[in-house]
């Protein structure tokens, strides 16, 4: 009888263990789903907040978010308060214009905006046409001039005696190059962050050709293409799926920033990145250019970045270890230090 009781207990215990494991796995799965949903809600809340702030203020979306930071900003300001005036005196141009890359918007700079403002500098961001909260359909953005129009309008309205430091990320580097050709006298320095710092006669897409194949092949066969004018017409844009974006852009970025990107990324217009740029030695060639390399980048590999530097050498090169294609997410402090260092270069 005793043995029978023991045998039954063992079987029941086995079932209990299996049942507990199964319930534990279900709880873990539910918890994971809840956490993921929470991240997406937080990201969506941030995106909505940025949209609301942009309606209240002209200029930068992210800049306003940067100015509402918490105790951390106060602590940093207090710790640097003694050295800040002397530090700022060495910087002639304090205004930064931050230009986002393909699919991104002004929202992606929120960490950089906060850090620059804490340092006493003056950052501003813009949404390129069809990006961020700009409502233009990407199928209507067919040239680099149209894509860059918000940046060009901003520079046109600058006072004649005022200069800015222009910062471009990824494809945004092409907009920076385009602006350098138009307004070399208004841009004190240009900083390319893992960007398409192309040479005269190149297309922005050419930089990514090693990863994506030839432009002609991509236009015919890519599964990410968008046909805004109908399947019988040429493609008008493209957008990677979330899994591809995660691997290409965010392999080192925090989960919350990835969630923000997933609810904020827009389609990328094809026309602007397939257009060849005309860059002259008299204008573009006189600019003070700097390049920031990202050494764990899956979208624009370190080898491709090195090739860009050889073909079109800038005045200085800085490197960020452990950064993916989005150092403003994955290595914001390192990026900030580099931006400040470049600002101090005579």
Secondary structure, DSSP 8 states (H G I E B T S, - for coil): -HHHHHHHHHHHHHHHHHHHHHHHHHHHHHHHHHHHHHHHHHHHHHHHHHHHHHHHSSS-HHHHHHTT--HHHHHHHHHHHHHHHHHHHT-S--EEEEE--TT--GGGGHHHHHHHHHHT-EEEE---TTSTT----GGG--SHHHHTHHHHHHHHTS-TT--EEEEEETTHHHHHHHHHHH-GGGEEEEEEES-----TT-BHHHHTHHHH--HHHHHHH-TTEE-TT-TTS---EE---HHHHHHHH-TTS-HHHHHHHHHH---EEHHHHTSB----TTTGGGS-EEEEEETT-SSS-HHHHHHHHHHS--SEEEEETT--S-HHHHSHHHHHHHHHHHHH--
